[in-house]
């Protein structure tokens, strides 16, 4: 009875493992598991004498909790336990907030509370679903704007502003990215957020 040298035995096990990975579907699949909310990275802008940033999160009730993105040689699939998830729920909630002030930044802040409030009120929000090179309007958005609140000594800080955006998403494939755009009252495109799972 012949015995393989130790180095040959290790090499043999390596090739068997590699062969099994090529033969078994899903063996090399990578998984991403989501929580209840998905973070939106910070974006900044400079326009019309104002500078600001916004970051936040996307939620949809408990829709994202436990959702898994599975990537394999066969493609991308979304699952919750053993069920395949193909579409988003009826609506996505996007909450964004961040500081805003005069630009270039000056202390005391040369932007008054009224000018900041007018700037935020004048913003418009657009949303489109992307499908390859095609774009589809997300429909009627519900946008709530929270202008900065002027506080005592506010001229020495950047006050915080907020946006709450509800995006219709019924029957939208979960693989489609969403692009949210913010446009100032003067027509400057301030930020483009791309949300995709």
Buried (B, 14 or more C-beta within 10 A) or exposed (E): EEEEEEEEEEEEEEEEEEEEEEEEEEEEEEEEEBEBBBEBEEBEBEBBEBBBBBBBBBBBEEBBBEBBBBEBEEEEBBBBEEEEBEBBBEBBBBBBBBBBBBBEEEEEBBBEBEBBBEBBEEBEBBBBBBEEEEEEEBEEBEBEBBBBEEEEEBBEEBBEBBBBBBBBBEEBEBBBEBBBBBBBEEEEEBBEBEBEB
